[in-house]
Amino acid sequence: MSESHEQVAEKLGLFARVGLFYRQVVNELTKVVWPTRNQLTTYTAVVMVFVTFVIAVVSLLDLVLTKIVFWVFG
């Protein structure tokens, strides 16, 4: 039977484990589907619009609650 990854990793030295980790990371990064420039621009614009909307809502809520607190407590 083949040994598990943990058993193999325990037999390797520190530098061999670091090298194995680096190779696995590079291997996984080759599987990533990277966005195109157009997609990246679109995603960035959507995030900026959403963040701006959330800032506006939170600011408005803060303004209203501040007015209420000052009205109640004088």
C-alpha positions in Angstrom: 0.0 0.0 0.0 1.1 3.6 -0.6 2.0 5.8 2.3 -0.2 8.8 3.1 1.0 12.4 2.5 1.5 13.0 6.2 3.8 10.0 6.6 5.8 11.1 3.6 6.0 14.6 4.9 7.2 13.4 8.3 10.1 11.6 6.6 11.2 14.7 4.7 13.5 17.3 6.1 12.5 21.0 6.7 13.9 22.2 3.3 12.3 19.3 1.4 8.9 20.1 3.0 9.3 23.8 2.1 10.3 22.8 -1.5 7.3 20.4 -1.7 5.0 23.1 -0.5 6.3 25.6 -3.0 5.9 23.1 -5.9 2.4 22.4 -4.8 1.5 26.1 -4.7 2.9 26.7 -8.1 1.0 23.7 -9.4 -2.2 24.9 -8.0 -1.7 28.4 -9.4 -1.4 27.0 -12.9 -5.0 25.7 -12.5 -6.4 29.1 -11.7 -8.5 30.8 -14.4 -7.3 34.4 -14.4 -9.7 37.1 -15.4 -9.2 39.1 -18.5 -8.4 42.8 -18.4 -12.0 43.6 -19.4 -13.4 41.3 -16.7 -11.1 42.8 -14.1 -12.1 46.3 -15.0 -15.8 45.3 -14.8 -15.3 43.6 -11.4 -13.4 46.6 -10.1 -16.1 49.0 -11.2 -18.9 46.9 -9.6 -17.0 46.8 -6.3 -16.4 50.5 -6.3 -20.1 51.2 -7.0 -21.2 48.8 -4.3 -18.7 50.3 -1.7 -19.9 53.8 -2.6 -23.5 52.8 -2.1 -22.8 51.2 1.3 -20.9 54.3 2.4 -23.8 56.5 1.4 -26.3 54.2 3.3 -24.2 54.1 6.4 -23.5 57.9 6.3 -27.2 58.6 6.0 -28.1 56.2 8.8 -25.4 57.8 11.0 -26.8 61.3 10.2 -30.3 60.3 11.0 -29.4 58.5 14.3 -27.2 61.5 15.3 -30.1 63.9 14.8 -32.4 61.6 16.8 -29.9 61.3 19.7 -29.4 65.1 19.8 -33.2 65.7 19.7 -33.8 63.2 22.5 -30.9 64.1 24.8 -30.8 67.8 23.9 
